[in-house]
Amino acid sequence: MARLTARRVVTAEVVLLAGAALALLIREMPGLVREVRIWRMAAFPSGARHPR
């Protein structure tokens, strides 16, 4: 019985960590999108062809 309880505790911890990571990702998404746009503008100046 103690083993099942330990498994439930570990499962609950994993669920909580995954939920926290997902919430953080959703909260930071606008900033990440902005950073990607800035990086792409800096990496590919106007008129330059994108590498294939």
C-alpha positions as CSV (number, residue, x, y, z in Angstrom):
1,M,0.0,0.0,0.0
2,A,2.8,2.4,0.8
3,R,4.3,1.8,-2.7
4,L,1.0,2.9,-4.3
5,T,0.9,6.0,-2.2
6,A,4.5,6.9,-3.2
7,R,3.6,6.4,-6.8
8,R,0.6,8.7,-6.4
9,V,2.8,11.4,-4.8
10,V,5.3,11.2,-7.6
11,T,2.6,11.3,-10.2
12,A,1.1,14.4,-8.5
13,E,4.5,16.1,-8.5
14,V,5.0,15.4,-12.1
15,V,1.5,16.8,-13.0
16,L,2.2,19.9,-10.9
17,L,5.6,20.5,-12.5
18,A,4.2,20.0,-16.0
19,G,1.3,22.3,-15.3
20,A,3.7,25.0,-14.0
21,A,6.0,24.6,-17.0
22,L,3.0,24.9,-19.3
23,A,1.7,28.0,-17.5
24,L,5.1,29.6,-17.7
25,L,5.4,28.9,-21.4
26,I,1.9,30.4,-22.1
27,R,2.8,33.4,-20.0
28,E,6.1,34.0,-21.8
29,M,4.8,33.3,-25.4
30,P,4.3,37.0,-26.5
31,G,7.9,37.8,-25.4
32,L,9.3,34.7,-27.2
33,V,7.4,35.6,-30.4
34,R,8.8,39.1,-30.2
35,E,12.4,37.8,-29.7
36,V,12.1,35.5,-32.6
37,R,10.9,38.3,-34.9
38,I,13.8,40.5,-33.8
39,W,16.3,37.7,-34.3
40,R,14.9,37.0,-37.8
41,M,15.1,40.7,-38.7
42,A,18.7,40.8,-37.5
43,A,19.7,37.6,-39.2
44,F,18.2,38.3,-42.6
45,P,18.5,42.0,-43.6
46,S,16.1,43.2,-46.2
47,G,17.1,42.1,-49.7
48,A,19.0,39.1,-48.4
49,R,17.8,35.7,-49.5
50,H,16.9,33.2,-46.9
51,P,19.3,30.2,-46.8
52,R,17.8,26.9,-48.0
